[in-house]
Amino acid sequence: MASAVSLLVSGCAATNSTRTETVAISDDVLSVQGKSPPQDANAVYYILAAELAGQRGQYDAALDNYLKASALTRNVNMLQRATQIALYLKKTDKALEASSAWLERQPDSVDVRRLTASLLLKSGRVDEAADHLIVILGTPGVDIETTVIDLVKLLNAEVSKEDSLRLMRRLSERFPRMAELHLASALLAVDRGELQYALNETDKALTLHPNWMRARLLQAQVLSRMGDSQKAKEIMRKAMEGEPNNFRLRLVYAQYLAKSGDLRGATKELEKILAREPRNEDALLAMAMVQMDSRQDAKARQLLERLAESPNYRMQSYFYLGLIDARERRFQSAVQWFDKVSDGPLVLDAQVNAVTALIFQGQTADARQRLVEVRKQFPLQALRMYMLEAELLTKDRHYAEAFDLLSQALQEMPGQTDLLYARALVAEELKREDVLEADLRAILEKKPDDSNALNALGFALADRSERLDEAKRYIAKALQLKPDEPAILDSYGWVSYRMGDNVTALEYLRRAYDLLQDPEIGSHLGEVLWESGKQDDAKAIWKALLRKNPDNDDIKKVMSRYPEAFK
């Protein structure tokens, strides 16, 4: 087995080196079931070709030749090697082909069966995966809790909600007294938003293991999300009373108190931990977070600077020190802290916060360049970065640049609805009505009940006094979907005004303005009031908005159309 791994590694290493290495073919690679090397010339050829391809970094060719060799020899080493390379290349179908054959040769291997089950799940073959999982869970000595928790992670990443829950129900029915399965089902249900089902599953787990702390904590979490914070708090308090020296549990309780807003209670619990374990870094970090939430930034800074000396908490400390400086408007220092976050899960957030700090300093060009770099470093976050950069450009009224940027993004992600919607709004500013309408219609083809797109298209037509009946249909549909949305109420009032129905227009515009004192809504309401003979009411609304929003474009337009109202 070892040689199969080592040769794969040596092949990978060759891509990062200019040296030419000779890879020896060891006996266990060429042997078949412990016998002498194969006499089949084809098998030997394929093995040698695979080894040479691996050495040269030609992994597709190596995989193809290992699969051909394994088909002739059914050698476990060949099957293992083929599986590893297919996984490295992210070729799920080939990996599954090889691992399935490998499992046939080693049916008692739990690891191979687990790998095969995971590949089946990734391939959408849920029922076949379930068959393997049943075998695994029924094997004596298997770490059941780790197995099912890893399964939940895989299901969340690879499998639909319906298939995931169906799989877990099947496993639970097969092993009704396996508490770990009920806990795993609960975890999955929480991630899927099925809170009542999650609560039922935690109850089943606790019926089987009443003192299982992990299940008890999950039960409290679910209750909290369902709105029963008091019961959740009581469950955690009782659990802690049962294990007063369990500082890990006390830490979780303190974190729960902090999240629920009881910062004083959280502080007391953390102080109890630190009184006994003054160097407990988890508690020190939690205390720093509570102090930040309590606006005790000086105290938090002291703890974070102390934790910055710890290899385990250095990156988190840099990040939160950056947040403190940003909050205190020391933006240059904040950027320096964020730039120190070089690895770990906070790298992306640090870079985005650095961009925000640069924007506050007026360094727009640097901020944009950073967003480009973040897109390259985190390609899965490209959409978010494009949207942030476009927002930055539109805020500075660089509409043409924003339009070009969003068009570039749409070339990379054709039909992405968020990008289409953003470009439609920019197109409106550029008077590109053709693009605006085309982009919004493209969204509605994919999402006919998208209330934002319906409202935007209807309002655009109404504002131009074009196809008013069609515009009203779009807005009315959006209003059915979101009857209390101020922007949609405003649009319905506006299209009614354009159609000459001032009574209906005033009804909807007043409702919108009561919900949100927005300058655009106020400008529309004021205009209809003015044209309805209620000039004093219009003046009062416009002047109040002008005091709060002196640079707003909607108010400026009203001032240019009705100058007499502002004398």
N, C-alpha and C positions, 0 to 999 in steps of 0.2 A: 504493500500500500504506500509506503513512504516514498518509493521511487516515483510513483505516479504523480505525487504532489511535487516532488523536487524537480522533476523534468518540466512540469508545467511552469513552475516558477522561473526556471532557467530560461525557458522560451520567452517568458514575459520580460525578463531582465534584458534580453538581447535587444529589445526595442529602445532601451535607454542607454546603450553602450555602443561605442565604436569598435570594441574589440570583437574579434572573431573567435568563437568558442566551439570546441568540439564536444558534442554531447554523446556520451557512451550509452549504448542500449544494454540495459542490465538484464540478467537472466529472468527476473520476475516479470519483466515486460514481455519478453518473447515466449515465456512458458505458458502452457495451457494446462490448468488444473494441476500444477506442480510437476507436470511431465516435461519431457525434453522440448526444445524449441520446435515450433510448427514446421512441418515439412511442406506445407502449402506455400508455393513460391509467391502467390498473390498476396497472402497474408503478410509474409515478410516484407514484400515490396510496400504494401500500404503502411506498415508500421514505420519503416525507414522513411518513407515520404512524409508521414505525419511528424516524425521527430525533426526532420530537416525543416519543414514548414514552420514548426513551433520555434525552432532556433532563429529563424529569419523573421519572426513576428507575423507570419502569414497564418493567422489563427483560423480563418475560415477554411483554408486548405487543410490545416492540421485536423480540424474537426471532421471534415469530410472523410479524410483518410482513416482516422481512428474509428469512425462509424463503420467504414467498409471492413476494416480489420476485425472489429468486434463481431460483425455479422458472420465472418468466416470462422472465428475462433471461439466466440462467446466467452472470451477471457475477461475475468473480473477487472483486471488492471486496465484493459482497454476501455471497458465500459465506464469505469470510474473516470479515466482520463477524458473521455468524450463528454461525460456529464459536466465535468469541471470547466472545460473549454466552452461548452454551450452556455453555461451559466455566466461565464466571463463575458461572452459575446451578447448576452441577454437574448438568446434564441430559445425561447421557452419550449417550442415544439420539438426541437432537436434534443434539448435537455431532458424533456419528458420521455422521448423515445429511448434515450440511453439509460435513464434512471429506471425505467420500467423493465428493461432487459436486465439491468444490474440487479433489480429486486428479484427477478426470476432466479437468478443465480444465488442470491443470498436472501431468501425469504424471511429469515429470522432477524435480519438487521433492522432494528427500530429506526436508526438514523436514515437509512436508505428509504424506508417506507414513509418516514416523515417528509423527506425531500420530495418523494413522488406525490404524496398527497398535496403538498404546497404547489407543485407545478400543475397538478390537475385543477386546483382551485383557480390558479392564474389563467388556466385555459378555459374556464367556465364549466368544467365537468364536475359539478358539485357533488352529485350522487356517488360517483366513483371515488371521489376524495373521501366522502363520508365512510365508505366501506373500509378504506385504509385506516382512517382515524379510529374506527371502532376496534380494529385489530390492535392498534397502538395502545388505546386506553385500556384494553383488556389484557395487556402484557404485564406480568408481574414485575415489580421493581421500577416501572416507568415513573418519572417525576411528573405526576399528573398536573399539578398546579402550573408549573412552568410550561408544560405542553399546551394547556388550554389558554393561558394568557398570551403565549406566542400566536396561537390560532386566532385569537380576537384581533391582534394587531394586523395579521395577514388579511383577515376578513374585512377589516376597516379599509385597508389599502386597495384590495383587489376585487372584492365581491359586492354585488348589489345588496341593498337592504333586505329585500325579500328573500333572496337566496341565503343570505347570512343567517337570518332568523330561522328559516326552514331547516338549515343544517344543524343549528344549535338545538332546535326542538327535537330533531331526530336523535341526536346524541343524548339529550337529556332523557328521552323516552327509553333509550337503550340502557342507560345507566342512571336510573331515577334516584339512587342514593349516593350519587357522586356529587358532593357539595361543590367541588371545584367547577363542575360544569354549570351549575346554577349561578355561581359567581361570574363565570365567564359570560354566560347569557345576559346577566345583568349589566356587565360592563359594555357589552355590545349594544344592548338596548339603550343605555344611557347615551352612547355616541350617536345612536340613530334617533334620539329624541323620544323613544318609547318609554316614558318614565314610569307609568303604572306597571307595565310588564317588568321593568327593571326592579321595581319595589317588590313585586311578587316573587321574583327569582331570588332576591336577597333574603326574603323571608324563608324561602325553602332552604337556602344554604345555611341560614342560622338555625333552622329547625334541626338540621343534621349535625351542625357544629355550633352550639349556642355561644361559645366564647371565642369564635373566630374573629379576631380584631379587624382583619382586612374587610371582611363582609360587613361588620358593624359600621366601619367608617364609610363604606360605600352606601349603606342604608341611610346614614346621616346625610351624605351628599345628595342622594336622590330626593330625600324629604325636603332638603333645603331648596333644591331646584323646583320642587313642586309647590313651594311657598310656605311650607310648614317649618320655618326656621326655629321656632321655639322647641318643637319636638326633636329636631335634628340636634340642636344644642344640648338638650337633655340627654339624648343617647350618647353623645360624645363625652359629656360630663360623667355619666355613670360608668362608661367604659374606662375613663381615666381613674375614677375612684377605685375601680377593681384592680388597676395596675399603677399605683401611685409612683412607682420608681421607673416606669416606662417613659423615659424622656423623649423617645421618638413619638410616642402617642401624645405626650403633652405638647410637643412642638406642632404636631398636626392640629391639635385643638387650638393652640394659639393662632396658627395661621387661619383657621376657620373663623375665629373671633375677629381677626383683623379684616377678613373679607366681608364679614357681616356688619362691619362698622364699629364693633366694640374694641376700639383701640386701647382703651384703658385696661380692659380684661386681658387682651392679648399681651400687653406689656407686663402685667402681673405674672402671667404664666411663663413668659420668657425669662423674667427675673428669677423665678424659682429654678429654672434649668441652669442659668448662668451662675447662680449662687453655689450650685453643686459642681458644675462643669464650666468654669469661666473661659475655657478655651474651646468650647463647643462651637465650631464655625458655622454650622447650620443655624444655631440659635442666634449667633452674632449677626448673621446676614438677615434673618427674620426680624431681629430687633431694629436693624438699620432701615428695613422696609417700613416697619411700623412708625419709626421716627420720621421718615420722609412723609408718610401719610398724615402724620400729626404736625407737619410743617416745622419739625425740629431739625432743620437741615444741618446745623452746626454739629449736633450730636451724631447724626447719621454720617456726616463726613468723617468724623473721627473713627467710627467703626469701619467704614469702608476703606479708609486709608490703611488701617491696620490689616484688614482682610486682603488688601492689594499685595501684601507680602506673601500670601498663601498661594501656592501653585494651583490649588483646587478652586480658589475663588477670585483669582486675579482678574479674569475677564469680566465677571459679573461686577466686581468692584469698579473697574474702569467705566463700565457702562453707566452705572448708577451715579458715579461721581460726575459723569458728563451730564446726566439729567439734572443733577442739583445745580451745576453751573449754568445750564440752559435756563432753568427756572429762575435763577438769580440774574439772568440776562448777561452773563459773562460768556458770550457766544464763542469767542475765539478760544478760550480755555476749554469750553465744552467740546468743540471740534477736536482739539488735541486729545482729550480723554477718549472720545469715540473712535479716533483713529488708532488707539492702542488696542482696541478689541480686534484681535487678529485671528481668533479661532473660536469654535464653539457655537451654540445656537443663537447667540446674540449679535453675530457679525452683521447680518442683514439689517436688523433694527438699529444697530449703531450707525451704519452707513446712512440709513434714511434719516435718522435724527441729525447726523452731521449735515446732510443736505438742508434740513429745516433750519439749523443754526446759521448756515451760510446765507440762506434767504433772508433771515432776520437782519443779517449784517449788510444786506444789499448786494451780496456777491452772487448775482444771478448766473453769470457765465460759469463760475466755478461750480455752482449747484447743478447746472445742466450737465457739465462735463462729468460730474460724479454720478449722475443718474445713468449716463451712458456706460460708465465703468461698471456700475452695479448690474445693469442689464447683461453685460458680458459675463460677470462673475456669477450671477444667479439667473440663468436663462429661464428657469421656471417662474421667476418673478417679473419677467419682461413686461407683461400686461400692466401690472401695478406700477412699474417704473415709467412706462409710456404715459399712463394716465396722470401720474404726478407731474411729469415734465410738461404735458399739455396744459394741466391746471396752472402751472407756474407761468407759462406763456400767455394764457388767456387772462390771468390776473393782471399781467403787465400790458395787456391789450395788444400783444403781438399775435394777432389772429392768423395772419398769413403763415407765419412760422408754425403755429399750432396746427393749422390745417395740413401743412406738408408733413409734419411729424406724425400725425394720426394716419395720414394716407400711407406713409412708410410702414407704420405698425400694421395696418390692414393688409399690406402686401405680405407681411410675415404671418399674420393671423387672419386669413380671409374670413369674412362673415362674423367676426367676433362682435357680439351685440353691444358691449360696453364701449368699444371703440367707435362703432357706427353711431351710437347715440351722442358720444362726445363730439365726433366730427360734424354731426348734424347741427349741434348747437353753435359750433364755430362757423359753420357754413351760413347760419342765420346772420351772424355778425358781419360776414363778408358779402351778404346779399346774394349768396349762391343758392337760390331757392331750388334749383334743379337737384343739387347734391343733397340738400336738406331733405327734400321729399323722397328721393331715391333711397337714402340711408334709413330713414324712418320706415319706409315700406319694406325694406329688406329685413328690418327687425321684426315687423309684424308678420312677415311670411313665416318666420321661425317661431315667433311668440305672439300669436294673435291676441292674447289677453295681456300684453304688456301695457299697463296703464300709463307709464311715462311716455312711451312712444305714441300711444293713441292721443294723449293729451297734447304732446308737442306738435304732432301733425295737425290736429284739429285747430290748435291755437295759431299755428303758422298760417293756415288757410284763412282763418277768421281775421287775423291781423291785417292780411292783405285784401280782405273783403272779397275773397275768391271762393267759389263753390261752397257757399255758406251752409247749404243743407248737408253736404257731405261732411263739412267741418263739424257741424253740430252732432252728427251721428258718431263720429269718433269720440268727441268729448263726452257725450252722453254714455257711451259704453265705458269710458274710463271712470266716469262718475259712479256707475253701477258697481264697478270693481272697488273703488275707494270713495265712498260717499262723503267722507269728512276730510278729504285732502284739500287744504286751502288753495293750492295751485290749480287743481281741477275745478273747484268751485269758481275761482276767478275766471278760468277759461270759459266756463259755461255762461257766466254773467257777461263776459266780453262778446261771445258770439251772439248772445241774445240782443245785446246792444247793437251790434253790427246789422242784425236782422230787423231792427226797429222796435224791439220789445223792451222798452226801458223799465217797465214794472218788474218783469222777470229778472232783468239785468241787475237792478238794484237789490232784489231779494238775495241773489246768489253772491253778489259782490260784498254786501254787508256781512253775510255769513263768513265769507273768506277773510274779510278784514278783522272780524271779531276774533277769529282763530289765530291770525298772524298779521301783525302790523308791518307788512312788507311794503317797501316803496312802490314796487310795480303794481301790487294790488291796490294800494292807496291811490296811485295815479289814475288807475282805471275807474275806481269808485268815484273819485273826485270829478272826472270827466263826465260820467253819466249823471251825477248830481247836477253839475253845471248845465248840461244840455237839457236837464229836466226842470230847470228853473230854480234850483236850490243852490244858488251861488254861494251863499254864506256858509252852508255846510261844506261845500267843496273847498272854499278858502281855508276853513278851519283845519281840514284834513291835510291839505297840501302844505300849509305853513308849518304844521306840527312835524310833518315828515321832513321838510326842508331844514328845520332846526337840528334834527337828529342825523340827517343824511345830506349834508350840503353839497357833496360831490357826486351824488347819485345820478346816473344818466337818465333814468325814468323821470325824475323830478325836473331835470334840466329840459327834457322834451316838453313837459307840461308848461314850464315857464315860457318856452318859446312859442307855444301855441296859444296860451292864455296869459299874456303879459299883464293884462289888467288885474288879474287875480292877485298879483304879488306887489302891487303898488302900495 
